[in-house]
Amino acid sequence: MTDKNIDLHSIGPSEAGFQIPALFVGHGSPMNAIEDTEFSRLWMNIGRSLPRPKAILCISAHWETDGMRVTAMENPRTIHDFSGFPKPLFEMEYPAPGSPDLAQWIQEILGPTVSLDFDWGIDHGAWSVLCRMYPEADIPVVQLSLDRTKTPASHYELGKALRVLRRRGVLVVGSGNIVHNLRELVWKDVAYDWAVAFDERVKELILSGDHESLIHYERLGESALRSVPTPEHFLPLLYILALHDPKEAVTFFAEKVTLGSISMRSLMLGQDL
């Protein structure tokens, strides 16, 4: 059986009861893909520490659509969806295979309103992280889009429906940033007080299991509104929180706000670092 045609519906006896971890990664600047940074080194270590997944489902802040889509091509292209960065970043390729089988199964799980997509590929919200975690690009990658017509509560409920994937060896990765305000970004390793305050508040709510407050993040005050001026970088976090089993560990890594208004805080469900 090849990786492209993985049998996600069957579990061998040795895997019974096993649930692969899930990740939310604060991806920050795409330069982490090609530069040796504290974040790229952490992502490399995470990739080495995890059980090898059968496939990866990535929910990236950088793919918003009207209606939900899932990539279903066998060989997704590498998308360079940014500007103003050096040439080596535009030359970066992440030639991971896709998985039509996984895409079709996700469509079955989430319902017929999810359409199969053959145009998108792997955007930098996904490959800038995965190229560090799995540099061989030999694990199938599928992306699920963020439906901009849905509420945060709806996104969270969709995340719950994806829990079964973890029991089938699929690594679910949410890629975004808890604090993401490009209008107030500065190219220095500094952090605004309001950004740090919101980032810490989100950590507290995650540890207390108060997902409801995070779903309605806009009620958390001025620091929340300033930290999340648009929802697309925050929504991937809700998908990962929806996958959480209250009995399993939540471990934080890359606990830092940088560039003034970008939180790199990341978390893992189900495994200690």
C-alpha atoms as an extended CHARMM CRD file, in Angstrom:
* protein
*
       273  EXT
         1         1  MET       CA              0.0000000000        0.0000000000        0.0000000000  PROA      1               0.0000000000
         2         2  THR       CA              1.4980000000        3.3680000000       -0.9650000000  PROA      2               0.0000000000
         3         3  ASP       CA              1.2590000000        6.5390000000        1.0800000000  PROA      3               0.0000000000
         4         4  LYS       CA             -0.9170000000        8.1170000000       -1.6130000000  PROA      4               0.0000000000
         5         5  ASN       CA             -3.5390000000        5.4240000000       -1.1830000000  PROA      5               0.0000000000
         6         6  ILE       CA             -3.5330000000        5.0530000000        2.5760000000  PROA      6               0.0000000000
         7         7  ASP       CA             -6.3210000000        3.0130000000        4.0780000000  PROA      7               0.0000000000
         8         8  LEU       CA             -7.5670000000        5.4810000000        6.6740000000  PROA      8               0.0000000000
         9         9  HSD       CA            -10.6420000000        3.4730000000        7.5710000000  PROA      9               0.0000000000
        10        10  SER       CA             -8.7870000000        0.5360000000        9.0590000000  PROA      10              0.0000000000
        11        11  ILE       CA             -6.7180000000        0.3130000000       12.2320000000  PROA      11              0.0000000000
        12        12  GLY       CA             -4.4350000000       -2.5710000000       12.9970000000  PROA      12              0.0000000000
        13        13  PRO       CA             -4.5700000000       -4.1840000000       16.4470000000  PROA      13              0.0000000000
        14        14  SER       CA             -1.3710000000       -2.4480000000       17.5370000000  PROA      14              0.0000000000
        15        15  GLU       CA             -2.9960000000        0.9230000000       16.9040000000  PROA      15              0.0000000000
        16        16  ALA       CA             -6.2190000000        0.2550000000       18.7860000000  PROA      16              0.0000000000
        17        17  GLY       CA             -6.9140000000        3.1040000000       21.1900000000  PROA      17              0.0000000000
        18        18  PHE       CA             -3.9950000000        5.1930000000       19.8900000000  PROA      18              0.0000000000
        19        19  GLN       CA             -4.6530000000        8.8700000000       19.1680000000  PROA      19              0.0000000000
        20        20  ILE       CA             -1.9690000000       10.8470000000       17.3690000000  PROA      20              0.0000000000
        21        21  PRO       CA             -1.1960000000       14.3150000000       18.7990000000  PROA      21              0.0000000000
        22        22  ALA       CA             -2.5710000000       17.4720000000       17.1750000000  PROA      22              0.0000000000
        23        23  LEU       CA             -0.8090000000       20.8060000000       16.7630000000  PROA      23              0.0000000000
        24        24  PHE       CA             -1.5070000000       24.4900000000       16.5650000000  PROA      24              0.0000000000
        25        25  VAL       CA              1.5440000000       26.3060000000       15.2220000000  PROA      25              0.0000000000
        26        26  GLY       CA              2.0960000000       30.0490000000       15.2710000000  PROA      26              0.0000000000
        27        27  HSD       CA              3.7990000000       30.2900000000       11.8800000000  PROA      27              0.0000000000
        28        28  GLY       CA              4.8280000000       33.9610000000       11.8090000000  PROA      28              0.0000000000
        29        29  SER       CA              7.1350000000       35.0850000000        9.0240000000  PROA      29              0.0000000000
        30        30  PRO       CA              7.6250000000       32.7340000000        6.0690000000  PROA      30              0.0000000000
        31        31  MET       CA             11.3670000000       33.3360000000        6.5120000000  PROA      31              0.0000000000
        32        32  ASN       CA             11.2670000000       30.6670000000        9.2130000000  PROA      32              0.0000000000
        33        33  ALA       CA             11.1720000000       28.2050000000        6.3090000000  PROA      33              0.0000000000
        34        34  ILE       CA             14.6960000000       29.0740000000        5.1490000000  PROA      34              0.0000000000
        35        35  GLU       CA             16.3800000000       30.7650000000        8.1070000000  PROA      35              0.0000000000
        36        36  ASP       CA             17.7860000000       29.1080000000       11.2170000000  PROA      36              0.0000000000
        37        37  THR       CA             15.5750000000       30.6190000000       13.9260000000  PROA      37              0.0000000000
        38        38  GLU       CA             14.4480000000       29.6690000000       17.4110000000  PROA      38              0.0000000000
        39        39  PHE       CA             11.0770000000       28.7800000000       15.8620000000  PROA      39              0.0000000000
        40        40  SER       CA             12.3660000000       26.6870000000       12.9580000000  PROA      40              0.0000000000
        41        41  ARG       CA             14.5100000000       24.6910000000       15.3860000000  PROA      41              0.0000000000
        42        42  LEU       CA             11.4850000000       24.0220000000       17.5980000000  PROA      42              0.0000000000
        43        43  TRP       CA              9.4590000000       22.8200000000       14.6090000000  PROA      43              0.0000000000
        44        44  MET       CA             12.2810000000       20.4620000000       13.6390000000  PROA      44              0.0000000000
        45        45  ASN       CA             12.3340000000       19.0170000000       17.1520000000  PROA      45              0.0000000000
        46        46  ILE       CA              8.5520000000       18.5710000000       17.1670000000  PROA      46              0.0000000000
        47        47  GLY       CA              8.7070000000       16.6580000000       13.8920000000  PROA      47              0.0000000000
        48        48  ARG       CA             11.3210000000       14.2990000000       15.3430000000  PROA      48              0.0000000000
        49        49  SER       CA              9.3400000000       13.7160000000       18.5510000000  PROA      49              0.0000000000
        50        50  LEU       CA              5.9780000000       12.8170000000       16.9940000000  PROA      50              0.0000000000
        51        51  PRO       CA              4.8820000000        9.3590000000       15.8920000000  PROA      51              0.0000000000
        52        52  ARG       CA              5.0520000000        9.2710000000       12.1140000000  PROA      52              0.0000000000
        53        53  PRO       CA              1.6100000000       10.2200000000       10.7710000000  PROA      53              0.0000000000
        54        54  LYS       CA             -0.1320000000        8.4320000000        7.9120000000  PROA      54              0.0000000000
        55        55  ALA       CA             -1.0720000000       11.8240000000        6.4910000000  PROA      55              0.0000000000
        56        56  ILE       CA             -1.3310000000       15.4770000000        7.4820000000  PROA      56              0.0000000000
        57        57  LEU       CA             -4.4040000000       17.6920000000        7.4070000000  PROA      57              0.0000000000
        58        58  CYS       CA             -3.4710000000       21.3600000000        7.6050000000  PROA      58              0.0000000000
        59        59  ILE       CA             -5.9130000000       24.1660000000        8.3370000000  PROA      59              0.0000000000
        60        60  SER       CA             -4.0540000000       27.3030000000        7.3210000000  PROA      60              0.0000000000
        61        61  ALA       CA             -4.9150000000       30.9400000000        7.8780000000  PROA      61              0.0000000000
        62        62  HSD       CA             -3.9300000000       31.5660000000        4.2750000000  PROA      62              0.0000000000
        63        63  TRP       CA             -6.7470000000       29.7360000000        2.5390000000  PROA      63              0.0000000000
        64        64  GLU       CA            -10.1250000000       31.4430000000        2.9250000000  PROA      64              0.0000000000
        65        65  THR       CA            -13.0460000000       30.5650000000        0.6660000000  PROA      65              0.0000000000
        66        66  ASP       CA            -16.7980000000       31.0620000000        0.3720000000  PROA      66              0.0000000000
        67        67  GLY       CA            -17.8810000000       27.5620000000        1.2360000000  PROA      67              0.0000000000
        68        68  MET       CA            -15.4710000000       24.9270000000        2.5050000000  PROA      68              0.0000000000
        69        69  ARG       CA            -13.0110000000       23.1140000000        0.2640000000  PROA      69              0.0000000000
        70        70  VAL       CA            -10.4930000000       20.3270000000        0.7220000000  PROA      70              0.0000000000
        71        71  THR       CA             -7.5490000000       19.7290000000       -1.5870000000  PROA      71              0.0000000000
        72        72  ALA       CA             -7.9770000000       16.4650000000       -3.4730000000  PROA      72              0.0000000000
        73        73  MET       CA             -5.1750000000       16.3940000000       -6.0360000000  PROA      73              0.0000000000
        74        74  GLU       CA             -2.4370000000       13.7600000000       -6.0450000000  PROA      74              0.0000000000
        75        75  ASN       CA              0.4170000000       16.2670000000       -6.4170000000  PROA      75              0.0000000000
        76        76  PRO       CA             -0.3800000000       19.6590000000       -4.8600000000  PROA      76              0.0000000000
        77        77  ARG       CA              1.6910000000       22.6240000000       -5.9960000000  PROA      77              0.0000000000
        78        78  THR       CA              3.7240000000       24.8040000000       -3.6400000000  PROA      78              0.0000000000
        79        79  ILE       CA              2.0400000000       28.2090000000       -3.3960000000  PROA      79              0.0000000000
        80        80  HSD       CA              4.1610000000       31.3070000000       -2.7990000000  PROA      80              0.0000000000
        81        81  ASP       CA              1.3810000000       33.5080000000       -1.4520000000  PROA      81              0.0000000000
        82        82  PHE       CA              3.4310000000       36.4760000000       -0.2240000000  PROA      82              0.0000000000
        83        83  SER       CA              5.4240000000       39.3850000000       -1.5820000000  PROA      83              0.0000000000
        84        84  GLY       CA              8.4640000000       41.4360000000       -0.6480000000  PROA      84              0.0000000000
        85        85  PHE       CA             10.6230000000       38.5140000000        0.4900000000  PROA      85              0.0000000000
        86        86  PRO       CA             13.9770000000       37.3710000000       -0.9500000000  PROA      86              0.0000000000
        87        87  LYS       CA             14.2550000000       35.1770000000       -4.0390000000  PROA      87              0.0000000000
        88        88  PRO       CA             15.2750000000       31.9630000000       -2.1900000000  PROA      88              0.0000000000
        89        89  LEU       CA             11.8970000000       31.9280000000       -0.4670000000  PROA      89              0.0000000000
        90        90  PHE       CA             10.0960000000       32.0600000000       -3.8270000000  PROA      90              0.0000000000
        91        91  GLU       CA             12.3040000000       29.2200000000       -5.0600000000  PROA      91              0.0000000000
        92        92  MET       CA             11.3350000000       27.0290000000       -2.1160000000  PROA      92              0.0000000000
        93        93  GLU       CA              9.3610000000       23.9270000000       -3.0940000000  PROA      93              0.0000000000
        94        94  TYR       CA              7.5960000000       21.4230000000       -0.8480000000  PROA      94              0.0000000000
        95        95  PRO       CA              6.7000000000       18.5200000000       -3.1470000000  PROA      95              0.0000000000
        96        96  ALA       CA              4.6720000000       16.4390000000       -0.6840000000  PROA      96              0.0000000000
        97        97  PRO       CA              2.0560000000       14.1830000000       -2.2750000000  PROA      97              0.0000000000
        98        98  GLY       CA             -1.6270000000       14.8100000000       -1.7450000000  PROA      98              0.0000000000
        99        99  SER       CA             -4.1790000000       12.2030000000       -0.7150000000  PROA      99              0.0000000000
       100       100  PRO       CA             -7.4190000000       12.0000000000       -2.6940000000  PROA      100             0.0000000000
       101       101  ASP       CA             -8.5160000000        9.2260000000       -0.3030000000  PROA      101             0.0000000000
       102       102  LEU       CA             -8.1910000000       11.4580000000        2.7450000000  PROA      102             0.0000000000
       103       103  ALA       CA             -9.8680000000       14.3670000000        0.9520000000  PROA      103             0.0000000000
       104       104  GLN       CA            -12.8690000000       12.2180000000        0.0850000000  PROA      104             0.0000000000
       105       105  TRP       CA            -13.0890000000       10.9000000000        3.6270000000  PROA      105             0.0000000000
       106       106  ILE       CA            -13.0520000000       14.4320000000        5.0470000000  PROA      106             0.0000000000
       107       107  GLN       CA            -15.8460000000       15.2890000000        2.6320000000  PROA      107             0.0000000000
       108       108  GLU       CA            -17.8120000000       12.3170000000        3.9920000000  PROA      108             0.0000000000
       109       109  ILE       CA            -17.1900000000       13.4160000000        7.5920000000  PROA      109             0.0000000000
       110       110  LEU       CA            -18.1020000000       17.0850000000        7.1120000000  PROA      110             0.0000000000
       111       111  GLY       CA            -20.8640000000       16.6430000000        4.5610000000  PROA      111             0.0000000000
       112       112  PRO       CA            -21.5860000000       17.4450000000        0.9180000000  PROA      112             0.0000000000
       113       113  THR       CA            -21.2330000000       21.2070000000        1.4480000000  PROA      113             0.0000000000
       114       114  VAL       CA            -17.4670000000       20.5570000000        1.4460000000  PROA      114             0.0000000000
       115       115  SER       CA            -16.2300000000       20.4910000000       -2.1360000000  PROA      115             0.0000000000
       116       116  LEU       CA            -13.1460000000       18.7490000000       -3.4870000000  PROA      116             0.0000000000
       117       117  ASP       CA            -10.5700000000       21.2360000000       -4.7400000000  PROA      117             0.0000000000
       118       118  PHE       CA             -8.0790000000       20.5640000000       -7.5240000000  PROA      118             0.0000000000
       119       119  ASP       CA             -6.6100000000       24.0630000000       -7.9020000000  PROA      119             0.0000000000
       120       120  TRP       CA             -5.1460000000       25.2550000000       -4.5980000000  PROA      120             0.0000000000
       121       121  GLY       CA             -2.1430000000       23.2770000000       -3.3480000000  PROA      121             0.0000000000
       122       122  ILE       CA             -0.0080000000       23.8440000000       -0.2370000000  PROA      122             0.0000000000
       123       123  ASP       CA              0.2440000000       27.4760000000        0.8770000000  PROA      123             0.0000000000
       124       124  HSD       CA              3.0080000000       28.9710000000        3.0020000000  PROA      124             0.0000000000
       125       125  GLY       CA              0.9400000000       28.6950000000        6.1710000000  PROA      125             0.0000000000
       126       126  ALA       CA              1.3730000000       24.9540000000        5.7060000000  PROA      126             0.0000000000
       127       127  TRP       CA              4.7010000000       24.4050000000        3.9480000000  PROA      127             0.0000000000
       128       128  SER       CA              6.7550000000       26.9460000000        5.9170000000  PROA      128             0.0000000000
       129       129  VAL       CA              6.0980000000       24.8070000000        9.0020000000  PROA      129             0.0000000000
       130       130  LEU       CA              5.9950000000       21.3440000000        7.4140000000  PROA      130             0.0000000000
       131       131  CYS       CA              9.2830000000       21.8040000000        5.5730000000  PROA      131             0.0000000000
       132       132  ARG       CA             10.9210000000       22.0230000000        8.9960000000  PROA      132             0.0000000000
       133       133  MET       CA              8.9270000000       19.2400000000       10.6390000000  PROA      133             0.0000000000
       134       134  TYR       CA              9.1080000000       16.8110000000        7.7080000000  PROA      134             0.0000000000
       135       135  PRO       CA             11.8450000000       18.0350000000        5.3480000000  PROA      135             0.0000000000
       136       136  GLU       CA             11.6820000000       14.8920000000        3.2020000000  PROA      136             0.0000000000
       137       137  ALA       CA              8.1680000000       15.9210000000        2.0490000000  PROA      137             0.0000000000
       138       138  ASP       CA              7.2010000000       12.2540000000        1.9640000000  PROA      138             0.0000000000
       139       139  ILE       CA              3.9760000000       12.3790000000        4.0080000000  PROA      139             0.0000000000
       140       140  PRO       CA              0.7100000000       13.1540000000        2.1440000000  PROA      140             0.0000000000
       141       141  VAL       CA             -0.6580000000       16.6370000000        2.8520000000  PROA      141             0.0000000000
       142       142  VAL       CA             -4.2430000000       17.8010000000        2.4880000000  PROA      142             0.0000000000
       143       143  GLN       CA             -5.5090000000       21.3160000000        3.2310000000  PROA      143             0.0000000000
       144       144  LEU       CA             -8.9540000000       22.3230000000        4.4700000000  PROA      144             0.0000000000
       145       145  SER       CA            -10.0560000000       25.8570000000        3.7300000000  PROA      145             0.0000000000
       146       146  LEU       CA            -11.5550000000       28.3530000000        6.1560000000  PROA      146             0.0000000000
       147       147  ASP       CA            -15.1200000000       29.1270000000        5.0960000000  PROA      147             0.0000000000
       148       148  ARG       CA            -15.3840000000       32.8850000000        5.6110000000  PROA      148             0.0000000000
       149       149  THR       CA            -19.1950000000       32.6570000000        5.7460000000  PROA      149             0.0000000000
       150       150  LYS       CA            -19.1530000000       30.6290000000        8.9850000000  PROA      150             0.0000000000
       151       151  THR       CA            -19.0050000000       31.8810000000       12.5760000000  PROA      151             0.0000000000
       152       152  PRO       CA            -16.1920000000       30.9360000000       14.9770000000  PROA      152             0.0000000000
       153       153  ALA       CA            -18.6720000000       28.6570000000       16.7650000000  PROA      153             0.0000000000
       154       154  SER       CA            -19.3570000000       26.8390000000       13.4830000000  PROA      154             0.0000000000
       155       155  HSD       CA            -15.6400000000       26.3840000000       12.8430000000  PROA      155             0.0000000000
       156       156  TYR       CA            -15.2440000000       24.8960000000       16.3190000000  PROA      156             0.0000000000
       157       157  GLU       CA            -18.0770000000       22.4150000000       15.7010000000  PROA      157             0.0000000000
       158       158  LEU       CA            -16.4830000000       21.3770000000       12.4040000000  PROA      158             0.0000000000
       159       159  GLY       CA            -13.2880000000       20.7340000000       14.3200000000  PROA      159             0.0000000000
       160       160  LYS       CA            -15.1290000000       18.3590000000       16.6520000000  PROA      160             0.0000000000
       161       161  ALA       CA            -16.2470000000       16.2980000000       13.6660000000  PROA      161             0.0000000000
       162       162  LEU       CA            -12.6070000000       15.8050000000       12.6760000000  PROA      162             0.0000000000
       163       163  ARG       CA            -11.6490000000       14.0790000000       15.9310000000  PROA      163             0.0000000000
       164       164  VAL       CA            -11.8610000000       10.6620000000       14.2820000000  PROA      164             0.0000000000
       165       165  LEU       CA             -8.8620000000       11.5540000000       12.1020000000  PROA      165             0.0000000000
       166       166  ARG       CA             -6.5420000000       11.4930000000       15.1010000000  PROA      166             0.0000000000
       167       167  ARG       CA             -7.5380000000        7.8980000000       15.7910000000  PROA      167             0.0000000000
       168       168  ARG       CA             -6.6250000000        6.9890000000       12.1930000000  PROA      168             0.0000000000
       169       169  GLY       CA             -3.1020000000        8.3740000000       12.3470000000  PROA      169             0.0000000000
       170       170  VAL       CA             -3.7750000000       11.7230000000       10.6570000000  PROA      170             0.0000000000
       171       171  LEU       CA             -1.8240000000       14.6370000000       12.1140000000  PROA      171             0.0000000000
       172       172  VAL       CA             -4.0800000000       17.6980000000       12.2000000000  PROA      172             0.0000000000
       173       173  VAL       CA             -2.1180000000       20.9590000000       12.1330000000  PROA      173             0.0000000000
       174       174  GLY       CA             -3.7190000000       24.3600000000       12.6130000000  PROA      174             0.0000000000
       175       175  SER       CA             -1.4200000000       27.1050000000       11.3090000000  PROA      175             0.0000000000
       176       176  GLY       CA             -2.0770000000       30.7280000000       12.2180000000  PROA      176             0.0000000000
       177       177  ASN       CA             -1.1840000000       33.1800000000       14.9970000000  PROA      177             0.0000000000
       178       178  ILE       CA             -3.0500000000       33.9620000000       18.2260000000  PROA      178             0.0000000000
       179       179  VAL       CA             -1.9960000000       37.6040000000       17.8820000000  PROA      179             0.0000000000
       180       180  HSD       CA             -1.7470000000       38.7850000000       14.2860000000  PROA      180             0.0000000000
       181       181  ASN       CA             -1.9310000000       42.5000000000       13.5630000000  PROA      181             0.0000000000
       182       182  LEU       CA              0.1310000000       43.4110000000       10.5080000000  PROA      182             0.0000000000
       183       183  ARG       CA             -0.8100000000       47.0840000000       10.7100000000  PROA      183             0.0000000000
       184       184  GLU       CA              1.1050000000       47.3980000000       13.9710000000  PROA      184             0.0000000000
       185       185  LEU       CA              3.9810000000       45.0690000000       13.0460000000  PROA      185             0.0000000000
       186       186  VAL       CA              7.5650000000       46.2360000000       13.5310000000  PROA      186             0.0000000000
       187       187  TRP       CA             10.6170000000       44.3700000000       12.2290000000  PROA      187             0.0000000000
       188       188  LYS       CA             12.1790000000       44.0390000000       15.6700000000  PROA      188             0.0000000000
       189       189  ASP       CA             12.1450000000       41.3660000000       18.3380000000  PROA      189             0.0000000000
       190       190  VAL       CA              9.8260000000       43.3440000000       20.6200000000  PROA      190             0.0000000000
       191       191  ALA       CA              6.2700000000       42.8810000000       21.8950000000  PROA      191             0.0000000000
       192       192  TYR       CA              3.4680000000       45.3370000000       22.6420000000  PROA      192             0.0000000000
       193       193  ASP       CA              1.9730000000       45.0740000000       26.1090000000  PROA      193             0.0000000000
       194       194  TRP       CA             -1.5390000000       44.5010000000       24.7490000000  PROA      194             0.0000000000
       195       195  ALA       CA             -0.2940000000       41.6770000000       22.5280000000  PROA      195             0.0000000000
       196       196  VAL       CA              1.4220000000       39.9260000000       25.4230000000  PROA      196             0.0000000000
       197       197  ALA       CA             -1.6440000000       40.4100000000       27.6210000000  PROA      197             0.0000000000
       198       198  PHE       CA             -3.9850000000       38.7870000000       25.1000000000  PROA      198             0.0000000000
       199       199  ASP       CA             -1.5530000000       35.9630000000       24.3650000000  PROA      199             0.0000000000
       200       200  GLU       CA             -1.3120000000       35.1710000000       28.0990000000  PROA      200             0.0000000000
       201       201  ARG       CA             -5.0790000000       35.3800000000       28.5000000000  PROA      201             0.0000000000
       202       202  VAL       CA             -5.5670000000       32.8590000000       25.7040000000  PROA      202             0.0000000000
       203       203  LYS       CA             -3.1040000000       30.4990000000       27.3970000000  PROA      203             0.0000000000
       204       204  GLU       CA             -5.0370000000       30.7580000000       30.6740000000  PROA      204             0.0000000000
       205       205  LEU       CA             -8.3430000000       30.0200000000       28.9540000000  PROA      205             0.0000000000
       206       206  ILE       CA             -6.9010000000       27.0220000000       27.1240000000  PROA      206             0.0000000000
       207       207  LEU       CA             -5.4850000000       25.5590000000       30.3350000000  PROA      207             0.0000000000
       208       208  SER       CA             -8.7980000000       26.0640000000       32.1240000000  PROA      208             0.0000000000
       209       209  GLY       CA            -10.6830000000       24.3930000000       29.2640000000  PROA      209             0.0000000000
       210       210  ASP       CA            -12.7860000000       27.5120000000       28.6540000000  PROA      210             0.0000000000
       211       211  HSD       CA            -13.1860000000       27.1170000000       24.9170000000  PROA      211             0.0000000000
       212       212  GLU       CA            -16.4460000000       29.0600000000       24.9410000000  PROA      212             0.0000000000
       213       213  SER       CA            -14.6370000000       32.2820000000       25.8410000000  PROA      213             0.0000000000
       214       214  LEU       CA            -12.1400000000       31.6670000000       23.0450000000  PROA      214             0.0000000000
       215       215  ILE       CA            -14.9040000000       31.0560000000       20.5200000000  PROA      215             0.0000000000
       216       216  HSD       CA            -16.2600000000       34.4780000000       21.5040000000  PROA      216             0.0000000000
       217       217  TYR       CA            -12.8330000000       36.0940000000       21.7030000000  PROA      217             0.0000000000
       218       218  GLU       CA            -14.2310000000       39.4710000000       20.6730000000  PROA      218             0.0000000000
       219       219  ARG       CA            -15.7850000000       39.7300000000       24.1520000000  PROA      219             0.0000000000
       220       220  LEU       CA            -12.3700000000       39.6320000000       25.8230000000  PROA      220             0.0000000000
       221       221  GLY       CA            -11.7880000000       43.3560000000       25.5940000000  PROA      221             0.0000000000
       222       222  GLU       CA             -9.6940000000       45.8600000000       23.7080000000  PROA      222             0.0000000000
       223       223  SER       CA             -6.5530000000       43.7220000000       23.6660000000  PROA      223             0.0000000000
       224       224  ALA       CA             -8.5100000000       40.9510000000       21.8960000000  PROA      224             0.0000000000
       225       225  LEU       CA             -9.8740000000       43.2860000000       19.2320000000  PROA      225             0.0000000000
       226       226  ARG       CA             -6.4070000000       44.7010000000       18.6380000000  PROA      226             0.0000000000
       227       227  SER       CA             -4.7920000000       41.2490000000       18.5790000000  PROA      227             0.0000000000
       228       228  VAL       CA             -7.3990000000       39.6890000000       16.2620000000  PROA      228             0.0000000000
       229       229  PRO       CA             -8.4540000000       42.4710000000       13.8720000000  PROA      229             0.0000000000
       230       230  THR       CA             -9.4870000000       39.7860000000       11.3700000000  PROA      230             0.0000000000
       231       231  PRO       CA            -10.3010000000       36.1740000000       12.3280000000  PROA      231             0.0000000000
       232       232  GLU       CA             -8.4040000000       34.0400000000        9.8020000000  PROA      232             0.0000000000
       233       233  HSD       CA             -5.2130000000       33.6010000000       11.8640000000  PROA      233             0.0000000000
       234       234  PHE       CA             -7.1750000000       32.8220000000       15.0480000000  PROA      234             0.0000000000
       235       235  LEU       CA             -9.6530000000       30.3090000000       13.6020000000  PROA      235             0.0000000000
       236       236  PRO       CA             -7.1320000000       27.4630000000       13.1030000000  PROA      236             0.0000000000
       237       237  LEU       CA             -6.6500000000       27.4800000000       16.8860000000  PROA      237             0.0000000000
       238       238  LEU       CA            -10.3560000000       26.7400000000       17.3740000000  PROA      238             0.0000000000
       239       239  TYR       CA            -10.1340000000       23.6860000000       15.1240000000  PROA      239             0.0000000000
       240       240  ILE       CA             -7.3070000000       22.2640000000       17.2300000000  PROA      240             0.0000000000
       241       241  LEU       CA             -8.9960000000       23.0460000000       20.5440000000  PROA      241             0.0000000000
       242       242  ALA       CA            -12.0960000000       21.2360000000       19.2740000000  PROA      242             0.0000000000
       243       243  LEU       CA             -9.9490000000       18.0940000000       18.9080000000  PROA      243             0.0000000000
       244       244  HSD       CA             -8.9290000000       18.1300000000       22.5610000000  PROA      244             0.0000000000
       245       245  ASP       CA             -9.7630000000       15.2450000000       24.8570000000  PROA      245             0.0000000000
       246       246  PRO       CA             -9.9880000000       16.7550000000       28.3750000000  PROA      246             0.0000000000
       247       247  LYS       CA             -7.9610000000       13.8100000000       29.7190000000  PROA      247             0.0000000000
       248       248  GLU       CA             -4.9170000000       14.5410000000       27.5750000000  PROA      248             0.0000000000
       249       249  ALA       CA             -2.0350000000       16.9460000000       28.0640000000  PROA      249             0.0000000000
       250       250  VAL       CA             -1.7970000000       20.4020000000       26.5250000000  PROA      250             0.0000000000
       251       251  THR       CA              1.8060000000       21.4720000000       26.0420000000  PROA      251             0.0000000000
       252       252  PHE       CA              2.8550000000       24.9320000000       24.8850000000  PROA      252             0.0000000000
       253       253  PHE       CA              5.9720000000       25.7580000000       22.8930000000  PROA      253             0.0000000000
       254       254  ALA       CA              7.3600000000       28.8520000000       21.1560000000  PROA      254             0.0000000000
       255       255  GLU       CA              5.7130000000       30.9800000000       23.8510000000  PROA      255             0.0000000000
       256       256  LYS       CA              6.7560000000       34.3310000000       22.4900000000  PROA      256             0.0000000000
       257       257  VAL       CA              5.3150000000       37.4870000000       20.9910000000  PROA      257             0.0000000000
       258       258  THR       CA              7.6560000000       39.1220000000       18.4840000000  PROA      258             0.0000000000
       259       259  LEU       CA              7.6360000000       41.7410000000       15.7280000000  PROA      259             0.0000000000
       260       260  GLY       CA              5.4720000000       43.8130000000       18.0690000000  PROA      260             0.0000000000
       261       261  SER       CA              2.1750000000       42.1530000000       17.2390000000  PROA      261             0.0000000000
       262       262  ILE       CA              2.7600000000       38.5150000000       16.2090000000  PROA      262             0.0000000000
       263       263  SER       CA              2.3270000000       35.6860000000       18.7110000000  PROA      263             0.0000000000
       264       264  MET       CA              4.3450000000       32.5860000000       17.9320000000  PROA      264             0.0000000000
       265       265  ARG       CA              2.6710000000       30.6320000000       20.7310000000  PROA      265             0.0000000000
       266       266  SER       CA              2.0860000000       27.0530000000       19.6670000000  PROA      266             0.0000000000
       267       267  LEU       CA              0.5940000000       24.0280000000       21.3800000000  PROA      267             0.0000000000
       268       268  MET       CA              0.4660000000       20.2700000000       21.2050000000  PROA      268             0.0000000000
       269       269  LEU       CA             -2.3820000000       18.0480000000       22.3050000000  PROA      269             0.0000000000
       270       270  GLY       CA             -1.7180000000       14.5840000000       23.6100000000  PROA      270             0.0000000000
       271       271  GLN       CA              2.0360000000       14.4570000000       24.0860000000  PROA      271             0.0000000000
       272       272  ASP       CA              4.5920000000       16.1290000000       26.3250000000  PROA      272             0.0000000000
       273       273  LEU       CA              7.5940000000       17.7080000000       24.7020000000  PROA      273             0.0000000000
